[in-house]
Amino acid sequence: MSQGLRATEVDLGGLVTVLASHLYSTPLVALRELVQNGHDSLTRRRLEDPSGQNGGRITVRGDRSRGTVSVEDGGAGLTEPEIHAYLATVGTGYTRLLREVTGSDELIGAFGLGFLSAFAVADEVTVTTTSHREPTAGHRYRSVGGEQYSVEPVPARAPGTLVELRLKAEHAHIADEAVLRDVLTRYCVLLPVPVHLGDDPQPLNAVPVPWRQDPAQDQAQDPARAQASADPHAARMEFAARFGRRFEPLAAFPVTPREGSDATGLLWVQDSATYGTSDNRDLAVYLRGMLLSEDARDLLPRWAGFIGGVIESTRLTPTASREDLQRDDHYRAVQEALADAVVDGLYETARLHPGAWRRILARHGQELLGAALCDDRLFTLLADDVPVPTSQGDLTAGALRAAGGGTLHIALGTSGGFEEMLYRAMQVPIARGDRYAVLPFLRRYGQLRGCRVVELGSEDGNRALFRDADRPLAADEAAWLAAALADDGEQLTPARFAPAELPLVLVPDREAELKQRIEDDQADARIPGAALRLARAFTARTDGSVRARLYLNLDSPAVRRLLGAYRAAHPGTATAAGLLRSMKVIMSAAGGESRGDLTAALAGLGAAVAALTADTGTTANTTTANTDTSTDRGEATA
Ligand SMILES: Nc1ncnc2c1ncn2[C@@H]1O[C@H](COP(=O)(O)OP(=O)(O)OP(=O)(O)O)[C@@H](O)[C@H]1O
């Protein structure tokens, strides 16, 4: 076996295909790479010939009928040896060498790969170029597929380069002006050189970049920019409105360098009706003016689903495709800086732009509740402002507390049911603890402001609301009431509560409900094992046999009369009890709690009305009918 060193073979054809077609997520990236080469070439020319032409531009043209796109620059151009050494050599570029020599951080290219992406969209690529160092010589590079190429002399042109693509049939749409405008506006918005589409005299990237504005310099150079930098808030809003494709901005605030992060840019609150679980984070990252990542949402905090933005940073390291970022220390530093910038920006908005702040609270209330729990400063900012959904519409925690006489009332169930009715009767708003983040937010608010929190549906909460009856009922009375009023799984609990007009309240045991749901979900195998074990640990103390507590209000005149009638063996006792029971079942059905037999309850109601309006002679029959209904359910009767 040979021990000598051998050269690794490269299958150039395969490599070109991989690089051209699989490195980038979208073939449109080819446009970005060609515009970037134009920019670097203009920069090269300025660095090599500082006294020469100033400015320079890039022009992109599309011709749908011919199926071509061209990118032209007035930059440094290439000599023939440079064509061979840099343009046609994969992995080598003059741009990187130039950066190393000059230390310029304006140059974008680094890998010597970008040009190959032209072959992802084009069958044939032609490059016609004249170097500013040899202004009398012209060269034309031509390649079909990228694997082989030719270079021939052509008449000299003004220094610079014209790259022409003959598009593959499947990419012919790229030549459409609308497509080019859309893609290039986004790619080039931060490029310092003007990029023109066709003969349009207005560059695609003419929008003033608010975080790059220097009032003194702008005043000297451009009145429009000077105006923009005089009103930074208006300039930010305009940039955000133009850039944010999906949503209108409600407020925009700057990203500034801070410890470990050089990121600058703009963040804005999107005017989208988002919900707790929606993630509309939208962040574009630019490196030296070129779009690097269209969707860098992970740089934004997870809770900031309503934030859009643009940042630029020279410390974030791109992957070779320049579409994603290395997850290194700088990445994490920028993540922290952006979280701070969002919180600072929200503070600034609350302080300086109350109208916008109100709209943000109204639009993103639910998400902000969750966000407040993830960030202490945000919690402090939002604690008294953010709306909480309640039975009386959205209220701030402070208003909820004031209306509850200093207590925050929170329902744990999903529907109003009797709980809500109780509170309606008391005219106390009750927070919807089943909604996203409401319960933990209010618990924390209660701690912060030192106020009582009653969670209705939990044992503790119920105890706080329904005072124990001070004198227990006689055993036979309690047993009779339970039989006459409670359905299966309901535990009758004599109590005292306001308002006195309310005779009874059925409060489902939310923990038992949860247990039931977990068992059902498990039957459907929807809960993964680990989650199920956790949930079970939580519901272990609930045996599940008591699904609801039926609180009987001993302060209620109706209940007192009923007990008096029972003690006096009044003939209407069973009718009256049946009426209350029917009312309970009907109301819980109306509240979305299907407990008890609704049909029997409705029939019971009819029977009671009949009994109450009957002649004395027929009362006994009706009472018997009601008694029969009870017996059918296997319960004791009076
Ligand atoms: N329009 C142009 N004008 C002058 N030189 C060019 C032009 N386009 C490409 N080149 C030369 O060809 C080289 C290779 O270009 P290519 O786009 O493949 O890589 P790059 O720009 O150097 O790096 P990257 O892969 O990071 O974009 C460049 O470094 C530059 O020297």
The ligand as an SDF file (V2000), in Angstrom:
LIG
                    3D

 31 33  0  0  0  0  0  0  0  0999 V2000
  -18.4910   43.3760  -10.1540 N   0  0  0  0  0  0  0  0  0  0  0  0
  -17.2130   43.0880   -9.8650 C   0  0  0  0  0  0  0  0  0  0  0  0
  -16.2420   44.0000  -10.0660 N   0  0  0  0  0  0  0  0  0  0  0  0
  -14.9610   43.7240   -9.7660 C   0  0  0  0  0  0  0  0  0  0  0  0
  -14.5570   42.5560   -9.2360 N   0  0  0  0  0  0  0  0  0  0  0  0
  -15.4420   41.6030   -9.0150 C   0  0  0  0  0  0  0  0  0  0  0  0
  -16.8300   41.8110   -9.3070 C   0  0  0  0  0  0  0  0  0  0  0  0
  -17.5080   40.6910   -8.9610 N   0  0  0  0  0  0  0  0  0  0  0  0
  -16.5940   39.8310   -8.4760 C   0  0  0  0  0  0  0  0  0  0  0  0
  -15.3580   40.3710   -8.4970 N   0  0  0  0  0  0  0  0  0  0  0  0
  -14.1130   39.7430   -8.0210 C   0  0  0  0  0  0  0  0  0  0  0  0
  -14.3120   38.3550   -7.9020 O   0  0  0  0  0  0  0  0  0  0  0  0
  -14.0440   37.9410   -6.5750 C   0  0  0  0  0  0  0  0  0  0  0  0
  -14.9210   36.7880   -6.1940 C   0  0  0  0  0  0  0  0  0  0  0  0
  -16.2720   37.2410   -6.0650 O   0  0  0  0  0  0  0  0  0  0  0  0
  -17.3030   36.4310   -5.2110 P   0  0  0  0  0  0  0  0  0  0  0  0
  -18.5870   37.1230   -5.2750 O   0  0  0  0  0  0  0  0  0  0  0  0
  -17.2920   34.9990   -5.6370 O   0  0  0  0  0  0  0  0  0  0  0  0
  -16.6930   36.4550   -3.7410 O   0  0  0  0  0  0  0  0  0  0  0  0
  -16.4740   37.6670   -2.7450 P   0  0  0  0  0  0  0  0  0  0  0  0
  -17.3640   38.7650   -3.0770 O   0  0  0  0  0  0  0  0  0  0  0  0
  -15.0310   37.9590   -2.6870 O   0  0  0  0  0  0  0  0  0  0  0  0
  -16.8430   36.9780   -1.3540 O   0  0  0  0  0  0  0  0  0  0  0  0
  -18.2640   36.4320   -0.9000 P   0  0  0  0  0  0  0  0  0  0  0  0
  -18.3490   35.0030   -1.2730 O   0  0  0  0  0  0  0  0  0  0  0  0
  -18.1970   36.6250    0.5640 O   0  0  0  0  0  0  0  0  0  0  0  0
  -19.2760   37.2750   -1.5970 O   0  0  0  0  0  0  0  0  0  0  0  0
  -14.2120   39.1790   -5.7300 C   0  0  0  0  0  0  0  0  0  0  0  0
  -13.4510   39.1150   -4.5380 O   0  0  0  0  0  0  0  0  0  0  0  0
  -13.6800   40.2630   -6.6650 C   0  0  0  0  0  0  0  0  0  0  0  0
  -12.2820   40.2940   -6.6010 O   0  0  0  0  0  0  0  0  0  0  0  0
  1  2  1  0
  2  3  1  0
  2  7  2  0
  3  4  2  0
  4  5  1  0
  5  6  2  0
  6  7  1  0
  6 10  1  0
  7  8  1  0
  8  9  2  0
  9 10  1  0
 10 11  1  0
 11 12  1  0
 11 30  1  0
 12 13  1  0
 13 14  1  0
 13 28  1  0
 14 15  1  0
 15 16  1  0
 16 17  2  0
 16 18  1  0
 16 19  1  0
 19 20  1  0
 20 21  2  0
 20 22  1  0
 20 23  1  0
 23 24  1  0
 24 25  2  0
 24 26  1  0
 24 27  1  0
 28 29  1  0
 28 30  1  0
 30 31  1  0
M  END
$$$$
